[in-house]
């Protein structure tokens, strides 16, 4: 499982002109990608990392300050661009495998008391955000 975490002042996801998820205060956007061998262990570790990494202002975490997280599924995080000009998506898990695992990350964050907004799995989404810092990390578990 891979995530790109961005510290943000605000963020939203729009599908077909309708906002489907938004966070209005300081928090994180987590773009989450799933590969073929991911499972419950990776879900638990990713939720812990998103919640506990001290990347908010003053070296605080989402758990420390009660900051919200916007989770957006992102299969393109597993693109292989080593050959040619067209990325290969073969390292990304197919939708029927990936969707329940992204949902499980959301549920694991909520179980930790984190306020979570989401995009819509498989939809063409417009993601808007104000990157704070900027702080952007890639997390592999």
DSSP file (Angstrom, degrees, kcal/mol; ACC not computed):
  #  RESIDUE AA STRUCTURE BP1 BP2  ACC     N-H-->O    O-->H-N    N-H-->O    O-->H-N    TCO  KAPPA ALPHA  PHI   PSI    X-CA   Y-CA   Z-CA
    1    1 A X              0   0    0      0, 0.0   140,-2.6     0, 0.0     2,-0.4   0.000 360.0 360.0 360.0 142.0    0.0    0.0    0.0
    2    2 A X  E     -AB  33 140A   0     31,-2.3    31,-3.4   138,-0.2     2,-0.4  -0.981 360.0-176.0-134.2 143.2    1.2    3.5   -0.9
    3    3 A X  E     -AB  32 139A   0    136,-2.4   136,-3.4    -2,-0.4     2,-0.6  -0.998  20.3-148.1-138.7 144.7    0.0    6.9    0.1
    4    4 A X  E     -AB  31 138A   0     27,-2.2    27,-2.5    -2,-0.4     2,-0.5  -0.970  23.8-160.5-105.0 118.7    0.9   10.4   -0.8
    5    5 A X  E     -AB  30 137A   0    132,-2.8   132,-2.6    -2,-0.6     2,-0.5  -0.883   8.3-173.4-104.8 128.7    0.2   12.6    2.3
    6    6 A X  E     -AB  29 136A   0     23,-2.5    23,-2.3    -2,-0.5     2,-0.4  -0.983  22.0-135.1-123.4 125.5   -0.1   16.3    1.8
    7    7 A X  E     -A   28   0A   0    128,-2.4   125,-3.3    -2,-0.5   128,-0.5  -0.669  38.4-177.0 -76.0 128.3   -0.5   18.7    4.7
    8    8 A X  E     -AB  27 131A   0     19,-2.6    19,-2.2    -2,-0.4   123,-0.2  -0.889  43.6-149.4-131.5 156.4   -3.3   21.1    3.7
    9    9 A X  E    S-     0   0A   0    121,-2.6     2,-0.3     1,-0.4   122,-0.1   0.731  92.8 -16.3 -86.8 -30.2   -5.1   24.2    4.9
   10   10 A X  E     - B   0 130A   0    120,-0.6   120,-2.3    17,-0.1    -1,-0.4  -0.957  66.6-178.8-165.9 159.9   -8.2   23.0    3.2
   11   11 A X  E     -CB  23 129A   0     12,-2.3    12,-2.7    -2,-0.3     2,-0.3  -0.982   1.6-177.1-163.0 154.3   -9.2   20.4    0.5
   12   12 A X  E     -CB  22 128A   0    116,-2.7   116,-2.7    -2,-0.3     2,-0.4  -0.988  17.0-142.3-152.7 159.5  -12.2   19.1   -1.4
   13   13 A X  E     -CB  21 127A   0      8,-2.9     7,-2.6    -2,-0.3     8,-1.3  -0.995  17.3-166.5-125.2 130.3  -13.2   16.5   -4.0
   14   14 A X  E     -CB  19 126A   0    112,-2.5   112,-2.6    -2,-0.4     2,-0.4  -0.955   5.6-172.0-118.9 135.4  -15.8   17.2   -6.7
   15   15 A X  E >  S-C   18   0A   0      3,-2.8     3,-1.8    -2,-0.4   110,-0.1  -0.994  77.8 -14.7-126.0 123.3  -17.5   14.6   -8.9
   16   16 A X  T 3  S-     0   0    0    108,-0.5    -1,-0.1    -2,-0.4     3,-0.1   0.866 130.4 -51.7  52.3  40.9  -19.7   15.8  -11.8
   17   17 A X  T 3  S+     0   0    0      1,-0.2     2,-0.5   109,-0.0    -1,-0.3   0.472 117.4 109.9  80.7   2.0  -19.8   19.3  -10.3
   18   18 A X  E <  S-C   15   0A   0     -3,-1.8    -3,-2.8     0, 0.0     2,-0.5  -0.941  70.9-125.1-115.2 129.4  -20.9   18.2   -6.8
   19   19 A X  E     +C   14   0A   0     -2,-0.5    -5,-0.3    -5,-0.2     3,-0.1  -0.598  31.1 174.4 -70.9 121.7  -18.6   18.3   -3.8
   20   20 A X  E     +     0   0A   0     -7,-2.6    98,-0.4    -2,-0.5     2,-0.3   0.589  66.1  11.8-104.9 -15.3  -18.5   14.7   -2.4
   21   21 A X  E     +C   13   0A   0     -8,-1.3    -8,-2.9    96,-0.1    -1,-0.3  -0.950  66.3 164.0-161.3 141.3  -15.9   15.3    0.3
   22   22 A X  E     -C   12   0A   0     -2,-0.3     2,-0.4   -10,-0.3   -10,-0.2  -0.992  22.7-156.2-157.5 149.8  -14.2   18.2    1.9
   23   23 A X  E     -C   11   0A   0    -12,-2.7   -12,-2.3    -2,-0.3     4,-0.1  -0.999   7.6-169.5-125.9 135.3  -12.1   19.3    4.9
   24   24 A X        +     0   0    0     -2,-0.4     2,-0.2   -14,-0.2    -1,-0.1   0.653  64.3  48.8-100.7 -18.2  -12.2   23.0    5.9
   25   25 A X  S    S-     0   0    0      1,-0.2   -17,-0.1   -14,-0.1   -14,-0.1  -0.505 104.4 -55.8-113.0-177.1   -9.4   23.3    8.4
   26   26 A X  S    S+     0   0    0     -2,-0.2    42,-0.6   -16,-0.1     2,-0.3  -0.343  82.1 107.2 -58.9 137.8   -5.8   22.2    8.7
   27   27 A X  E     -Ad   8  68A   0    -19,-2.2   -19,-2.6    40,-0.2     2,-0.4  -0.867  61.0 -65.3-176.5-150.5   -5.4   18.5    8.1
   28   28 A X  E     -Ad   7  69A   0     40,-2.0    42,-2.7    -2,-0.3     2,-0.5  -0.953  18.0-148.2-129.2 146.4   -4.1   16.0    5.6
   29   29 A X  E     -Ad   6  70A   0    -23,-2.3   -23,-2.5    -2,-0.4     2,-0.6  -0.970  20.7-163.4-103.5 130.0   -5.0   14.7    2.1
   30   30 A X  E     -Ad   5  71A   0     40,-3.0    42,-2.7    -2,-0.5     2,-0.7  -0.933   7.4-164.7-118.5 107.1   -4.2   11.1    1.7
   31   31 A X  E     -Ad   4  72A   0    -27,-2.5   -27,-2.2    -2,-0.6     2,-0.5  -0.832  21.2-161.5 -86.6 117.9   -4.0    9.7   -1.8
   32   32 A X  E     -Ad   3  73A   0     40,-2.5    42,-2.9    -2,-0.7     2,-0.3  -0.903  13.9-175.5-117.0 125.7   -4.1    6.0   -1.3
   33   33 A X  E     -A    2   0A   0    -31,-3.4   -31,-2.3    -2,-0.5     2,-0.4  -0.895   9.9-152.4-116.7 148.6   -3.0    3.3   -3.8
   34   34 A X        -     0   0    0     -2,-0.3    59,-2.7   -33,-0.2     2,-0.2  -0.945   5.2-161.8-122.9 138.4   -3.3   -0.5   -3.4
   35   35 A X  B >   -F   92   0B   0     -2,-0.4     3,-1.5    57,-0.3    57,-0.2  -0.636  39.3 -90.2-112.1 176.6   -1.2   -3.2   -4.9
   36   36 A X  T 3  S+     0   0    0     55,-0.6    56,-0.1     1,-0.3    55,-0.0   0.773 118.6  45.1 -62.0 -34.4   -1.9   -6.9   -5.3
   37   37 A X  T 3  S+     0   0    0      2,-0.0    -1,-0.3    56,-0.0     2,-0.1   0.256  83.4 120.6 -99.2  14.7   -0.5   -8.3   -2.1
   38   38 A X    <   +     0   0    0     -3,-1.5     2,-0.2     3,-0.1    63,-0.0  -0.446  31.3 144.7 -75.7 151.4   -2.0   -5.7    0.3
   39   39 A X     >  -     0   0    0     -2,-0.1     4,-2.1    62,-0.1     3,-0.4  -0.796  61.9 -43.5-160.7-158.0   -4.3   -6.8    3.1
   40   40 A X  H  > S+     0   0    0      1,-0.2     4,-2.4    -2,-0.2     5,-0.2   0.822 126.7  56.4 -57.8 -36.0   -5.3   -6.1    6.7
   41   41 A X  H  > S+     0   0    0      1,-0.2     4,-2.2     2,-0.2    -1,-0.2   0.923 109.8  45.3 -63.4 -42.9   -1.8   -5.7    8.0
   42   42 A X  H  > S+     0   0    0     -3,-0.4     4,-2.7     2,-0.2     5,-0.2   0.877 111.2  54.2 -68.0 -37.2   -1.1   -2.9    5.4
   43   43 A X  H  X S+     0   0    0     -4,-2.1     4,-2.6     2,-0.2     5,-0.2   0.950 110.4  45.8 -59.4 -49.6   -4.4   -1.3    6.2
   44   44 A X  H  X S+     0   0    0     -4,-2.4     4,-2.1     1,-0.2    -2,-0.2   0.909 114.8  47.0 -62.6 -43.3   -3.6   -1.1    9.9
   45   45 A X  H  X S+     0   0    0     -4,-2.2     4,-2.5    -5,-0.2    -1,-0.2   0.911 112.6  49.3 -66.4 -41.5   -0.1    0.2    9.4
   46   46 A X  H  X S+     0   0    0     -4,-2.7     4,-2.9     2,-0.2     5,-0.2   0.925 110.6  49.8 -65.2 -43.3   -1.3    2.8    6.9
   47   47 A X  H  X S+     0   0    0     -4,-2.6     4,-2.2    -5,-0.2    -1,-0.2   0.907 112.0  49.1 -61.3 -41.0   -4.0    4.1    9.2
   48   48 A X  H  X S+     0   0    0     -4,-2.1     4,-2.7    -5,-0.2     5,-0.2   0.923 112.2  47.9 -64.1 -43.8   -1.5    4.3   12.0
   49   49 A X  H  X S+     0   0    0     -4,-2.5     4,-2.4     2,-0.2    -2,-0.2   0.941 112.4  48.0 -63.1 -47.5    1.0    6.2    9.9
   50   50 A X  H  < S+     0   0    0     -4,-2.9    12,-0.4     1,-0.2    -1,-0.2   0.912 119.0  41.0 -59.8 -42.0   -1.7    8.7    8.6
   51   51 A X  H  < S+     0   0    0     -4,-2.2    12,-2.6    -5,-0.2    13,-0.3   0.853 124.9  32.1 -74.1 -36.7   -2.9    9.3   12.1
   52   52 A X  H  < S+     0   0    0     -4,-2.7    -3,-0.2    -5,-0.2    -2,-0.2   0.580  78.9 115.3-108.6 -10.9    0.4    9.4   14.0
   53   53 A X     <  -     0   0    0     -4,-2.4     2,-1.8    -5,-0.2     9,-0.4  -0.422  65.4-132.5 -61.7 132.0    3.0   10.9   11.7
   54   54 A X        +     0   0    0      1,-0.2     7,-0.3     7,-0.2    -1,-0.1  -0.553  66.5 121.3 -89.1  75.2    4.1   14.2   13.2
   55   55 A X        +     0   0    0     -2,-1.8    -1,-0.2     5,-0.3     6,-0.2   0.359  42.8  95.1-120.6   2.2    3.9   16.3   10.0
   56   56 A X  B >> S-G   60   0C   0      4,-2.8     3,-0.9    -3,-0.3     4,-0.8  -0.360  94.6 -59.7 -82.2 174.5    1.4   19.0   11.0
   57   57 A X  G >4 S+     0   0    0      1,-0.2     3,-0.7     2,-0.2    -1,-0.2  -0.161 125.7  20.6 -55.5 148.3    2.6   22.3   12.3
   58   58 A X  G 34 S-     0   0    0      1,-0.2    -1,-0.2    -3,-0.1    -2,-0.1   0.789 131.0 -72.5  60.2  31.4    4.7   22.2   15.5
   59   59 A X  G <4 S+     0   0    0     -3,-0.9     2,-0.2     1,-0.2    -1,-0.2   0.880  94.5 144.2  54.2  44.2    5.6   18.5   14.8
   60   60 A X  B <<  -G   56   0C   0     -4,-0.8    -4,-2.8    -3,-0.7    -5,-0.3  -0.700  39.9-135.0-108.8 163.4    2.1   17.4   15.8
   61   61 A X     >  -     0   0    0     -7,-0.3     4,-1.9    -2,-0.2     6,-0.3  -0.638  29.1-103.6-111.8 170.3    0.0   14.6   14.3
   62   62 A X  H  >>S+     0   0    0     -9,-0.4     4,-1.7   -12,-0.4     5,-1.2   0.915 125.3  50.3 -55.1 -44.9   -3.6   14.2   13.2
   63   63 A X  H  45S+     0   0    0    -12,-2.6    -1,-0.2     1,-0.2   -11,-0.1   0.864 107.5  54.4 -64.2 -36.3   -4.2   12.2   16.4
   64   64 A X  H  45S+     0   0    0    -13,-0.3    -1,-0.2     1,-0.2    -2,-0.2   0.904 123.4  22.7 -64.1 -42.0   -2.5   15.0   18.5
   65   65 A X  H  <5S-     0   0    0     -4,-1.9    -2,-0.2     2,-0.0    -1,-0.2   0.435 101.8-114.9-111.6  -0.9   -4.7   17.8   17.3
   66   66 A X  T  <5 +     0   0    0     -4,-1.7    -3,-0.2    -5,-0.2    -4,-0.1   0.841  53.2 172.1  70.6  32.1   -7.9   16.1   16.0
   67   67 A X      < -     0   0    0     -5,-1.2    48,-0.3    -6,-0.3   -40,-0.2  -0.436  29.6-116.5 -76.2 149.0   -7.2   17.2   12.4
   68   68 A X  E     -d   27   0A   0    -42,-0.6   -40,-2.0    46,-0.1     2,-0.4  -0.406  20.9-148.2 -82.2 161.8   -9.4   15.9    9.6
   69   69 A X  E     -de  28 116A   0     46,-2.3    48,-2.5   -42,-0.2     2,-0.6  -0.998   4.5-152.3-131.4 134.5   -8.2   13.7    6.7
   70   70 A X  E     -de  29 117A   0    -42,-2.7   -40,-3.0    -2,-0.4     2,-0.5  -0.940  18.0-159.8-104.5 113.1   -9.5   13.6    3.1
   71   71 A X  E     +de  30 118A   0     46,-2.8    48,-1.7    -2,-0.6     2,-0.4  -0.829  11.7 179.7 -99.1 127.5   -8.8   10.1    1.7
   72   72 A X  E     -d   31   0A   0    -42,-2.7   -40,-2.5    -2,-0.5     2,-0.1  -0.992  28.2-124.8-129.4 124.2   -8.8    9.7   -2.1
   73   73 A X  E     -d   32   0A   0     -2,-0.4   -40,-0.2   -42,-0.2     2,-0.2  -0.426  30.4-179.5 -66.6 142.3   -8.2    6.4   -3.9
   74   74 A X    >   +     0   0    0    -42,-2.9     3,-1.6     1,-0.1     4,-0.2  -0.642  17.4 173.4-150.2  82.1   -5.4    6.8   -6.4
   75   75 A X  G >  S+     0   0    0      1,-0.3     3,-1.9    -2,-0.2    -1,-0.1   0.762  75.4  75.4 -64.3 -23.2   -4.4    3.7   -8.4
   76   76 A X  G >  S+     0   0    0      1,-0.3     3,-1.7     2,-0.2    -1,-0.3   0.614  72.7  82.0 -67.7 -10.0   -2.0    5.7  -10.4
   77   77 A X  G <  S+     0   0    0     -3,-1.6    -1,-0.3     1,-0.3    -2,-0.1   0.721  90.3  53.7 -64.8 -18.6    0.4    5.7   -7.5
   78   78 A X  G <  S+     0   0    0     -3,-1.9    13,-0.5    -4,-0.2    -1,-0.3   0.069  79.1 138.9-103.1  24.4    1.5    2.2   -8.7
   79   79 A X    <   -     0   0    0     -3,-1.7     2,-0.6    12,-0.1    10,-0.2  -0.439  45.6-145.4 -66.1 139.8    2.3    3.3  -12.3
   80   80 A X  B     +H   88   0D   0      8,-2.4     8,-2.2    -2,-0.1     3,-0.2  -0.948  26.2 167.4-107.2 114.5    5.4    1.8  -13.8
   81   81 A X        +     0   0    0     -2,-0.6    -1,-0.1     6,-0.2     6,-0.1   0.138  41.8 108.2-113.1  17.9    7.0    4.4  -16.1
   82   82 A X  S    S+     0   0    0      1,-0.1     2,-0.4     6,-0.1    -1,-0.1   0.814  77.4  45.8 -69.1 -29.8   10.4    2.7  -16.6
   83   83 A X  S    S-     0   0    0     -3,-0.2     3,-0.3     3,-0.1    -1,-0.1  -0.930 108.8 -27.4-121.1 138.4    9.7    1.7  -20.3
   84   84 A X  S    S-     0   0    0     -2,-0.4     3,-0.0     1,-0.2     0, 0.0  -0.082  85.2 -68.0  67.1-160.7    8.3    3.7  -23.1
   85   85 A X  S    S+     0   0    0      1,-0.1     2,-0.6     2,-0.1    -1,-0.2   0.443 107.9  78.1-112.0  -4.3    5.9    6.7  -22.9
   86   86 A X  S    S-     0   0    0     -3,-0.3    -3,-0.1    -6,-0.0    -1,-0.1  -0.932  79.0-128.1-111.5 121.1    2.8    4.9  -21.7
   87   87 A X        -     0   0    0     -2,-0.6     2,-0.4    -6,-0.1    -6,-0.2  -0.306  16.7-132.9 -63.6 147.1    2.6    4.0  -18.0
   88   88 A X  B     -H   80   0D   0     -8,-2.2    -8,-2.4     1,-0.1     3,-0.2  -0.853  13.6-167.3 -97.6 138.4    1.8    0.4  -17.0
   89   89 A X    >   +     0   0    0     -2,-0.4     3,-1.7   -10,-0.2    -1,-0.1   0.198  55.5 112.6-106.5  13.8   -0.9    0.0  -14.4
   90   90 A X  T 3  S+     0   0    0      1,-0.3    -1,-0.1   -10,-0.1   -11,-0.1   0.718  71.7  58.6 -65.2 -21.0   -0.2   -3.8  -13.8
   91   91 A X  T 3  S+     0   0    0    -13,-0.5   -55,-0.6    -3,-0.2     2,-0.3   0.637  88.3  90.6 -81.6 -13.3    1.1   -3.1  -10.2
   92   92 A X  B <  S-F   35   0B   0     -3,-1.7   -57,-0.3   -14,-0.2     2,-0.1  -0.659  84.4-117.3 -83.6 136.3   -2.1   -1.5   -9.1
   93   93 A X        -     0   0    0    -59,-2.7   -59,-0.2    -2,-0.3    -2,-0.1  -0.417  36.5-102.9 -67.2 146.3   -4.7   -3.9   -7.7
   94   94 A X    >>  -     0   0    0      1,-0.1     4,-2.8    -4,-0.1     3,-1.7  -0.303  37.1 -99.8 -67.7 158.4   -8.0   -4.1   -9.6
   95   95 A X  H 3> S+     0   0    0      1,-0.3     4,-2.8     2,-0.2     5,-0.3   0.843 120.0  56.6 -47.4 -48.0  -11.0   -2.2   -8.3
   96   96 A X  H 34 S+     0   0    0      1,-0.2     4,-0.3     2,-0.2    -1,-0.3   0.766 117.5  36.7 -62.4 -22.5  -12.7   -5.2   -6.7
   97   97 A X  H <> S+     0   0    0     -3,-1.7     4,-0.8     2,-0.1    -2,-0.2   0.854 121.2  44.5 -89.6 -44.0   -9.6   -5.8   -4.6
   98   98 A X  H  X S+     0   0    0     -4,-2.8     4,-2.5     1,-0.2     3,-0.4   0.891 102.4  62.3 -72.6 -42.2   -8.6   -2.2   -4.0
   99   99 A X  H  X S+     0   0    0     -4,-2.8     4,-2.6     1,-0.2     5,-0.2   0.907 103.9  47.0 -57.4 -47.6  -11.9   -0.6   -3.1
  100  100 A X  H  > S+     0   0    0     -4,-0.3     4,-1.8    -5,-0.3    -1,-0.2   0.846 113.2  50.8 -63.9 -29.6  -12.5   -2.7    0.1
  101  101 A X  H  X S+     0   0    0     -4,-0.8     4,-1.8    -3,-0.4    -2,-0.2   0.886 110.1  47.5 -75.1 -38.1   -9.0   -2.0    1.2
  102  102 A X  H  X S+     0   0    0     -4,-2.5     4,-2.0     2,-0.2    -2,-0.2   0.926 113.2  50.0 -64.7 -43.3   -9.3    1.8    0.7
  103  103 A X  H  X S+     0   0    0     -4,-2.6     4,-2.6    -5,-0.3    -2,-0.2   0.879 107.7  54.4 -59.6 -37.7  -12.6    1.6    2.6
  104  104 A X  H  X S+     0   0    0     -4,-1.8     4,-2.5     2,-0.2    -1,-0.2   0.859 104.9  52.7 -67.1 -35.2  -10.9   -0.3    5.3
  105  105 A X  H  X S+     0   0    0     -4,-1.8     4,-2.3     2,-0.2    -1,-0.2   0.933 110.3  48.8 -62.6 -45.2   -8.2    2.5    5.7
  106  106 A X  H  X S+     0   0    0     -4,-2.0     4,-2.4     1,-0.2    -2,-0.2   0.937 113.3  46.4 -58.5 -48.2  -11.1    5.0    6.1
  107  107 A X  H  X S+     0   0    0     -4,-2.6     4,-2.3     1,-0.2    -1,-0.2   0.874 111.0  52.2 -65.0 -37.4  -12.8    2.8    8.7
  108  108 A X  H  X S+     0   0    0     -4,-2.5     4,-0.9     2,-0.2    -1,-0.2   0.879 110.2  48.9 -66.9 -37.3   -9.5    2.2   10.6
  109  109 A X  H ><>S+     0   0    0     -4,-2.3     5,-2.2     2,-0.2     3,-0.8   0.932 111.7  48.8 -65.6 -44.8   -8.9    6.0   10.7
  110  110 A X  H ><5S+     0   0    0     -4,-2.4     3,-1.9     1,-0.3    -2,-0.2   0.875 105.7  57.7 -62.4 -36.8  -12.5    6.5   12.0
  111  111 A X  H 3<5S+     0   0    0     -4,-2.3    -1,-0.3     1,-0.3    -2,-0.2   0.763 103.0  55.3 -64.7 -23.6  -12.0    3.8   14.6
  112  112 A X  T <<5S-     0   0    0     -4,-0.9    -1,-0.3    -3,-0.8    -2,-0.2   0.395 127.0-103.3 -86.3   2.0   -9.0    5.9   15.8
  113  113 A X  T < 5S+     0   0    0     -3,-1.9     2,-0.3     1,-0.3    -3,-0.2   0.608  72.4 147.4  88.0  12.7  -11.3    8.9   16.2
  114  114 A X      < -     0   0    0     -5,-2.2     2,-0.5    -6,-0.1    -1,-0.3  -0.655  50.9-126.1 -85.3 134.7  -10.2   10.7   13.1
  115  115 A X        -     0   0    0     -2,-0.3   -46,-2.3   -48,-0.3     2,-0.4  -0.709  37.2-169.6 -75.1 122.2  -12.7   12.8   11.1
  116  116 A X  E     -e   69   0A   0     -2,-0.5     2,-0.3   -48,-0.2   -46,-0.2  -0.967  18.5-175.6-125.7 130.3  -12.5   11.4    7.5
  117  117 A X  E     -e   70   0A   0    -48,-2.5   -46,-2.8    -2,-0.4     2,-0.3  -0.832  18.9-159.6-110.4 158.1  -13.9   12.7    4.3
  118  118 A X  E     -e   71   0A   0    -98,-0.4   -46,-0.2    -2,-0.3  -105,-0.2  -0.906  17.8-131.7-136.9 162.8  -13.6   10.8    1.1
  119  119 A X        -     0   0    0    -48,-1.7     2,-0.5    -2,-0.3   -48,-0.1  -0.047  47.4 -88.4 -85.6-159.0  -13.6   10.9   -2.7
  120  120 A X    >   -     0   0    0    -47,-0.1     3,-2.0     3,-0.1   -99,-0.0  -0.973  41.7-116.4-122.9 117.3  -15.6    8.4   -4.7
  121  121 A X  T 3  S+     0   0    0     -2,-0.5     3,-0.1     1,-0.3   -47,-0.0  -0.208  94.4   3.6 -55.2 131.9  -13.8    5.2   -5.7
  122  122 A X  T 3  S+     0   0    0      1,-0.2    -1,-0.3   -49,-0.0     2,-0.1   0.361 101.2 123.5  78.4  -5.2  -13.4    4.8   -9.5
  123  123 A X  S <  S-     0   0    0     -3,-2.0     2,-0.8     1,-0.1    -1,-0.2  -0.483  73.9-107.0 -85.9 157.4  -14.9    8.2  -10.3
  124  124 A X        -     0   0    0     -2,-0.1  -108,-0.5    -3,-0.1     2,-0.3  -0.786  52.8-169.3 -79.1 112.9  -13.3   11.0  -12.3
  125  125 A X        -     0   0    0     -2,-0.8     2,-0.6  -110,-0.1  -110,-0.2  -0.826  27.7-145.9-113.9 144.3  -12.6   13.4   -9.4
  126  126 A X  E     -B   14   0A   0   -112,-2.6  -112,-2.5    -2,-0.3     2,-0.6  -0.953  22.5-163.2-102.4 116.3  -11.4   17.0   -9.3
  127  127 A X  E     -B   13   0A   0     -2,-0.6     2,-0.4  -114,-0.2  -114,-0.2  -0.899   7.2-174.4-105.1 122.1   -9.3   17.3   -6.2
  128  128 A X  E     +B   12   0A   0   -116,-2.7  -116,-2.7    -2,-0.6     2,-0.3  -0.938  13.4 157.4-114.9 138.0   -8.6   20.9   -4.9
  129  129 A X  E     -B   11   0A   0     -2,-0.4     2,-0.6  -118,-0.2  -118,-0.2  -0.996  41.0-134.9-156.3 156.0   -6.3   21.6   -2.1
  130  130 A X  E     -B   10   0A   0   -120,-2.3  -121,-2.6    -2,-0.3  -120,-0.6  -0.942  32.4-142.4-111.7 105.5   -4.2   24.3   -0.5
  131  131 A X  E     -B    8   0A   0     -2,-0.6     2,-0.7  -123,-0.2  -123,-0.3  -0.533  11.5-144.2 -73.3 128.3   -0.9   22.6    0.4
  132  132 A X  E >  S-     0   0A   0   -125,-3.3     3,-0.5    -2,-0.3     2,-0.2  -0.843  71.9 -13.4-100.0 113.7    0.5   23.9    3.7
  133  133 A X  E 3  S-     0   0A   0     -2,-0.7    -1,-0.1     1,-0.3     2,-0.1  -0.560 105.3 -91.9 130.1 -70.1    4.2   24.3    3.9
  134  134 A X  E 3  S+     0   0A   0     -2,-0.2     2,-0.5  -127,-0.2    -1,-0.3   0.536  73.1 168.6 -76.9 144.8    4.3   22.6    1.4
  135  135 A X  E <   +     0   0A   0     -3,-0.5  -128,-2.4  -128,-0.5     2,-0.4  -0.984   2.7 161.5-124.4 117.7    4.7   19.3    3.1
  136  136 A X  E     -B    6   0A   0     -2,-0.5     2,-0.3  -130,-0.2  -130,-0.2  -0.986   9.8-179.9-139.5 126.1    4.2   16.2    0.9
  137  137 A X  E     -B    5   0A   0   -132,-2.6  -132,-2.8    -2,-0.4     2,-0.5  -0.935  23.0-140.3-126.3 147.9    5.4   12.7    1.8
  138  138 A X  E     -B    4   0A   0     -2,-0.3     2,-0.5  -134,-0.2  -134,-0.2  -0.944  22.1-166.3-103.4 126.7    5.3    9.3    0.1
  139  139 A X  E     -B    3   0A   0   -136,-3.4  -136,-2.4    -2,-0.5     2,-0.4  -0.961   5.3-173.3-118.5 121.2    4.5    6.5    2.6
  140  140 A X  E      B    2   0A   0     -2,-0.5  -138,-0.2  -138,-0.2    -2,-0.0  -0.944 360.0 360.0-111.4 133.3    5.0    2.8    1.6
  141  141 A X              0   0    0   -140,-2.6  -139,-0.2    -2,-0.4    -1,-0.1   0.321 360.0 360.0-130.7 360.0    3.9    0.0    3.9
